[in-house]
């Protein structure tokens, strides 16, 4: 792992105590096609192994959307869900890495995270203000300091579009623009006033190269494989000591749905118009149909599910028997990392990808 100093600490300011507006009041600075990181109210309801996350469970508040357009200038949001769970919504633009973490470690100690100004293999290095330990964002592991070797718990989240969020969660909340100054708004290493209409990483996302040098236009890194683009979007799942990276293009080529195993966990991964989503697979045979994904098999009743939320779809085609989809349980969303292929390979090696699924 190569760690290098790039900026002064906190030159990119994290957000503490964000404020929110109703989804019906879309912020002027974001468009319908902009990406948001979505945290559902049930995200904080977990067992120690992170397995008990069910879409739509409980009424502990509203789904929250954190616009990536804002996160370009802040990279970390320290928030507390209505359920009381402290979370860190993290974003590394160079790695396309969106991960939501529980900020509690050990016996419940709550950490607050900031941007260290360092990169580890071109990935954001966070630091906690309580111990000054440094954390690799894509891994959620402390790499230096008193907490070195400590893992953060990944929480289930989705990366989707503004329009999809408003459709799926009409009672949801948008994070309001935090404002202030950030190095990401500047042409040098000194913070400048933020204009959220700017897109500081637009050129980087469009060019072939990857990493800091590619972003600055001074070079790039080598990528020695032709079966996967380095900036292909990957959904990374870790369970029982195993790591499984599911590339979005692989799922799209499989008609939008693949099944696999990560440790002892069976998963189903859907590609939808708004992104890539992973849920616990109850043992169904899946196929894409108009309106969603059909779960077939002896235990699955032909129920139609929304591939983005895991919720059963209340549509005539989904009804089997008296209850139909309305009485079906939603699928459990799996805690996962959304990031570029090169970043997943940096963390887990070249063989940690699902490239040839059974379907």
N, C-alpha and C positions, 0 to 999 in steps of 0.2 A: 504494500500500500504506500503510495507516494503522497505525502502531505506537504502542502506549500502555502505560504502566506501570500495573499493576493490583495487584501484590503485591510484597513484598520477595523478593529472590533466595533461592531454596531454601526458601521458606515451604512449598512443596510439594516434599517430598524425593524425589529419584530413588533408585533401588535399585542397589546395586553388589554383585556377588557373590551373587546369589540362591541359595537352597537349594530342593531339589525333593523331592517324595514320589511314590511310584508311583501310576499312574492308578487302581489298585485301591483306593487309600486317599483317596477324594475328600475334600477339606477340608470341615470342618463349615460353614464360612462361605459356601460356594457351593452353589447348587442345580443340578439337572440342566439347567435351562433357562438358566442364566447363560451369558454369552458369554465365550469365551476366544480369545486370539490364538495361533495354532498355528505353530510353526516346526519343519519336518521336518529330519531329519539332513542331507539333501542340499542344504539351503538355501545352505550355504557353498560348494558346488561350482559354480563359475561361470567363464565366460570373461569377458574384459574388457567385452563388451557385455551381460553378464547373461543370455545366451541358453541356457546349458547347465544347466538345472535339471530334473531328472527325478524324479518322485515315486518313492520307494522305492529309489533307487540307493544302493548302498554300505551299510556297517554302522557308520558313524561315530556311534554313540550312538543315543539314542531321541528321538522327537518330544517337544517341550516345549510345554506349555500355560501361558499367562500370563493369569490371570483378570482380566477387565475390572473386576470388582468391586474388586480390589486396585488396579488402575491408576488408578481414579478418584482415589485418594489419593496417587499417586506419579508417574504420567504417563510416566515413562521408566524402563526397566530396562536397565542395562549388564550384559551377559552375555557368556560365551564358550562357543561350542558345543564338543562333544567333539572335533570336527575341528580346533579351534584358532582358528576364525574368530570375531573379536570383533563382537558385534552390539548394536544398540540397538533394543529393542522400545518403540515410542512410541505414545502414545494421547492425543488431544485430545478431552475429553468434549464441549466446545461444538461441535466440527466432526464428531463421530463418526468421527474420523480415526485409523485403525489402520495404521501403516506400520512395517516392520522394515528397518533400515539396517545395512549393513556400516560399522563404525566406523573403518575404515582410509581414509586419504586420501593423495593424492600418491604418494610412494615407499614407502608402507606404514606411515606414522605412525598410531598408534592414539590415538583421542580418547575421552575420557569425558565424557558429557553430563549436564547438570543443567537444572533448570527456572528460567528467568530471572525469572519473575514478570511478563513482558510478553506482550502479545498483538499479533499482526499480522493485521489483518482478522479478528479474533476467533479466530485460530488460535494454538496454543501456540508460543512462541518459546523454543527451547532455547539453551543456551550450552555451549561446550566448555571444560573446566577447564584445558586446555593453553594456549590463546591468548586466551580470553575472547571469541572470535568468537560472534556470535549467529546462530541458524539458524531459518528458518521450517519448522516440523515437517511440514506437508503437502507442501511442495516438496522438503525436504531440501537446501536451498541456504543458504549463509551470506550473511546480509544486512548484517552489519557486522563490523568487526574485520579482523585480519590475513588471515583466510581468506575474506574477502568474495568472492562469486562462485564459490566451490568447491561442487561437487555431491557429495552422498553417494550411494552405490550402493544402490538398492532391492533387497531380497532377497525371494524368493517366500515368502509366508505366507498363512494362511487365518484368517478370523474365523468361528468356529462355536460350537456349544453344548458344554457339559460332557458331556452324554450322548453326543453325536456323537463327540467326541474319544475318550471311553473305548471306544466301539464300534469306531472306526476304528484306534485305536492302543492296544491293550490293554497293551502294554509301555511306553506313554508315561509322561511325568512331568508333574506339576503343580507350578508354583511355589508354595512355601509362603508364608503371609502374612508380609510383612516386619516389620510392627509399626511402632511409633514414633509420631510426631506429625505432623500435616499441617494446613495451612490449610483444606483441603477438608473437614476434620472439625470446623471451627470456624464460629461465627456472626459472626466478625469477621476481621481480617487476621492474627491471631496463631494459630499452629499449636495444635491441641488433640489429645489422645490419639485414635488411630484406633480406631473400632469398625467392623469390616468388615461387620457386619450392617446398617449404615446405607446408604442409597442417595441420596447428595447431589444426583444429577442426575435422579432419577426424574421429578420434576415438569417439569423442562425437556424431557425426551424426550417427555412426553405433551402439552405445550402446542404451539400452532401457531407461535409466534414462534421466532426463532433468533438466536444471538449472545449476548454477555455481558449486554446489557440485558434480553433475554428471560429469561435464566437468573435474573437478579436481580429480575425482575418490575417493571422500571422502564421498559419500552418494548420496542422491537424494530427490526428493519431492514425496508426495503421489499423486496418480491419481485415483479418486474414480468413474470411469465409465468404462464400457466395450464396449460401442458403438462407441468409437472413440479413436484412438491412440493419446497420448499427443503430438507426433511430426508429426501427420498428417498435410500436407500442407493445409492451409485455405486461401481463398481469402475473405478479410473482406471489406464489403461495408457499409457505413453510409450515410443515407439520411433522411431528415425531422425528425430528432430525433430518428430514428430507426437504429438498428445495425443488420446486417445479415452476418453471417460467413458461407461460402460455402466450405465444405471440398472437396478436390480433389478426395478422394476415393468415395464419394457420386456421384460425376459427372461421374466418370469412370464407376460405376455400372449402371448408367442410359444411357449407350451407348454414353457417351461423351458430353451430352448436357442436361441442366436443365433450367427451367424458374422460376422466382420468382419475388417478389416485395420487394422493400426497400422504405418505405414511399410511396410517390406517383409515384415512378419510377419503371417501369417494366424492368427487366433485363433478359438477356440470358447469361449463363455461359458455356463456352466450355472447355473441357479437350482435349488437343492435345498431340502429342508425346513430345513436348518441355515444356509443363506447363499448367497453368490454366488462363483463360482470360474472362473478363466480359465486356459486351457491353449493350447499351440501346436496348431493344427489341421493334421493330416497330409493334409488334402484330402478329407475324408469328407463324406457326406451324413448328417445327424444327425436322429434322432427319439427322443423319450422313450418308453420302454416300461417295463412293470413290472420293477423291479429296477435301473434305471439308464438309460443312454443308448446307443442302438445306432448304431454307425459303419458306414455302408453305402457302397458304391461299389467300383470295380474294385480299389483298393488297400487296402480296409479290412476285408474279410472278415466283415462282420456282427458284429464283436466288441462285446460289451456292456461299458461302462465305468461305474465309480462316478463320478458327477458331482462329488462333494466331494473325492476324492483323486486322480482321474485313473487309478486302478488298474483293470486288467481284472478283471471279475467272474467268479469261478469258479462259473458256473451252467449248467445244461444248455442253456438258451436261448442261451447265448453261444458254445457250441461249434460250430465249423465245421471239419470235417476231424478229423485225429487229435489235434492239439494244442489246438484251441479257445482259449479266453481265457487258459488257464494259460501258454501260451507267448508270449502277446502282450506287447509292451513297454508300460509305463505311459506316459501322456501327460506332457509336460513342463509343469509349472506355470510361469506367467508372473509375473515380478515385477510387483506392482500395489499400488495404494493403495486402501484401503476408506475411504470418507468420505461425508459428506452432500453433496447436490447443490450447495448454496450455496457450500461451501468449494471444490469443484472449479471452479465458475464464477468465484469470486474469483481463482483461480490461472490459469485457462486461457480465460476468456471464455464468453459464452453459446452459442457455436456448437460447443463441444467435446464434444457429447453425441451418442450414437447413439440417436436417437429413432424412426427408421423403418427397422429392419433388414430385410434381404431375407427373413429368416425368424426 
